[in-house]
Amino acid sequence: MTLNEIIAEMKAANPTLRKGSEEIGYEQLTAEEYDATIAEWANNRFTKLKKVETEAQALAEAEQKKSAAAAKLEALGLDIDDLKALGLA
């Protein structure tokens, strides 16, 4: 998902925003405040999504390396227990 897609989604879900409280009352955000708030929220979500994607990619790469190593060991007729017995794992 791109940043612009997130912004569009947030604007659709939040066509207006207010600030204030029950005690002092509420007022609509100005157009500039609205855009700045949506942009901040979208940037935060985008950053989190990218972090999750990066972590998922790193895990997938680690799994690929682990599978490749296991295949090499198998080709040699070894397994992880053999490496442990040799003190290599």
N, C-alpha and C positions, 0 to 999 in steps of 0.2 A: 504494500500500500504506500502510495506516495504522500508527501506532506500536503500537497494540494487536495488529494482525495480525503485526507483526514480533516482538513479545514472545511471542505464542502459538507462532509458528514456531520461535523460539529455545528455548522451553521444551520443545517437542516433540522438537527435535534434541538437547537437552542436559537430560534429566530430572534429572540430578544433576551437581554440580560438586565438584571436590576442589581443595585447595591443598596445596602442599608440594613435595617433590622426592624423587628416588631416594635421596639421601643422608640426609635427615632423615625421610622417610616422608610419607605423604599422610593428610589427614583431610577428611571431608566438610564443605562449607560449611554454616553454619547457615541456616535459612530466610531470615533477614534478609540475610545475606551473599549467598545465592543470588539473591534478588529484586533486590538492589542491583546485582549483577554483570550479571544479565540486562538490567536497566533501562539500565545504562550501555552495554552492547553494542548494545541496540536503539536507544537515542538516537543513538549514533554512526552506525549504519547508516541510520537515518531521516534524519539530517542530510545524509549523503552522497547519499542518494536525492533529497532535495529540491534539493540543489545541482545534481545532474545534470539534473533536470527543469527547473529554472530556466534553466540553460545551454542546454538543448535548445529551450526556448520562445524564448529570446532569439535563437538561430540561426534558428529558423523565422520569427520576426518580421522579422529582417534580410533573409531570403530573399524574404519577401512584399514588403517595401519595394523591394528590388532589382528584383523582377519588375514591380511597379507603375511604377517609374521607367523601366524598359526599354519597357514598353507605352506610356507617355507619349511617350518619344522616338520610338518607332516611329510613333505617331499623327502626329507632326510630320515624319516622314520622315527622322529622324536616327538615328544609332546612337552607341555609345560612342566609336568612332574619330572621328566628327565632333566630339564634345565635346573629345576630346584635341587635335584639330587647332586648335580654338578656344582651347585652354588652359584649359578649364573642368573637366577631369577629370584 
